Amino acid sequence: MKNYDHYTYKVTWSSEDQEYVGLCTEFPSLSYLDENKVAALEGIEHLVKDVVADMEANGEPIPEPIAEKNYSGKFQVRVPPELHRRLAIQAAEENISLNRYVSLKLAC
């Protein structure tokens, strides 16, 4: 069984439901409501565990936990030529590469 503990979980308040909602990034269609924050987290973890077990039993592909994925550190972003020019100018004014400038901007 995939380690369901390695998935990305969060708990947030739902104004609509007036309860906490537990969520799992790798399973966006799942949620678990509870009036208790800790119970909402435990609930979504148990739900994901059950869903993963069911998927395994049926031979379905199981999402890989984001925490276990390897990332190259590279991705392409298409921007309008005017923005590309403006970013290049700002990078030159900072005396750093465009790549470094954009990376710093994304980190903010």
Phi, psi and omega per residue, in radians:
M1 nan 2.370 3.034
K2 -1.009 2.551 3.138
N3 -1.353 1.772 -3.078
Y4 -1.173 -0.302 3.097
D5 -1.195 -0.321 -3.080
H6 -1.529 -0.066 3.112
Y7 -1.279 2.907 -3.085
T8 -1.677 1.937 -3.102
Y9 -1.933 2.668 2.971
K10 -2.653 2.750 3.080
V11 -2.203 2.334 3.125
T12 -2.431 2.829 3.121
W13 -1.471 2.359 3.063
S14 -1.857 1.887 3.100
S15 -1.100 -0.638 -3.125
E16 -1.089 -0.760 -3.085
D17 -1.641 -0.213 -3.078
Q18 0.981 0.671 3.081
E19 -2.585 2.921 3.019
Y20 -1.389 2.548 3.112
V21 -2.145 2.198 3.071
G22 -1.589 2.353 -3.086
L23 -2.289 2.724 3.062
C24 -2.280 2.098 -3.062
T25 -1.018 -0.711 -3.092
E26 -1.283 -0.283 3.096
F27 -2.203 1.300 -3.018
P28 -1.128 -0.272 -3.133
S29 -1.520 -0.105 -3.114
L30 -1.749 2.543 3.017
S31 -2.707 2.817 3.130
Y32 -2.488 2.139 -3.112
L33 -1.733 2.464 3.033
D34 -2.808 2.639 3.120
E35 -1.308 -0.242 3.138
N36 -1.866 2.264 -3.078
K37 -1.055 -0.807 -3.135
V38 -1.146 -0.705 3.125
A39 -1.136 -0.589 3.098
A40 -1.143 -0.707 3.092
L41 -1.153 -0.826 3.115
E42 -1.074 -0.667 -3.134
G43 -1.116 -0.787 -3.136
I44 -1.206 -0.613 3.093
E45 -1.094 -0.789 3.123
H46 -1.139 -0.699 3.118
L47 -1.079 -0.803 3.120
V48 -1.088 -0.736 3.117
K49 -1.010 -0.781 3.133
D50 -1.146 -0.721 -3.135
V51 -1.156 -0.740 3.121
V52 -1.097 -0.756 3.110
A53 -1.067 -0.729 3.117
D54 -1.134 -0.746 3.130
M55 -1.119 -0.723 3.095
E56 -1.076 -0.778 -3.129
A57 -1.079 -0.518 -3.123
N58 -1.706 0.101 3.106
G59 1.210 0.409 3.138
E60 -1.483 2.617 3.085
P61 -1.183 2.422 -3.084
I62 -1.898 2.277 3.133
P63 -0.997 2.434 3.068
E64 -1.385 2.380 3.082
P65 -1.052 2.377 3.134
I66 -0.984 -0.652 -3.114
A67 -1.095 -0.381 -3.100
E68 -1.726 -0.083 3.133
K69 -1.365 2.604 3.048
N70 -1.742 2.388 -3.132
Y71 -2.077 2.438 -3.107
S72 -1.386 -0.374 -3.054
G73 1.520 0.125 3.141
K74 -2.145 2.395 2.953
F75 -2.746 2.689 -3.112
Q76 -1.801 2.446 3.086
V77 -2.239 2.233 3.084
R78 -1.617 2.276 3.121
V79 -2.290 2.756 3.079
P80 -1.075 2.580 -3.130
P81 -0.939 -0.632 -3.137
E82 -1.110 -0.714 3.118
L83 -1.190 -0.713 3.104
H84 -1.007 -0.807 3.127
R85 -1.073 -0.836 -3.115
R86 -1.066 -0.734 3.109
L87 -1.136 -0.712 3.121
A88 -1.091 -0.720 3.118
I89 -1.126 -0.800 -3.131
Q90 -1.105 -0.677 3.099
A91 -1.119 -0.761 3.133
A92 -1.101 -0.685 3.116
E93 -1.149 -0.505 3.097
E94 -1.523 -0.108 -3.125
N95 1.066 0.700 3.063
I96 -2.325 2.885 -3.138
S97 -1.201 2.741 3.086
L98 -1.053 -0.731 3.136
N99 -1.021 -0.821 -3.133
R100 -1.139 -0.719 3.135
Y101 -1.056 -0.844 -3.122
V102 -1.141 -0.699 3.110
S103 -1.055 -0.740 3.094
L104 -1.129 -0.677 3.127
K105 -1.132 -0.727 -3.130
L106 -1.181 -0.507 -3.116
A107 -1.300 -0.279 -3.117
C108 -1.263 nan nan
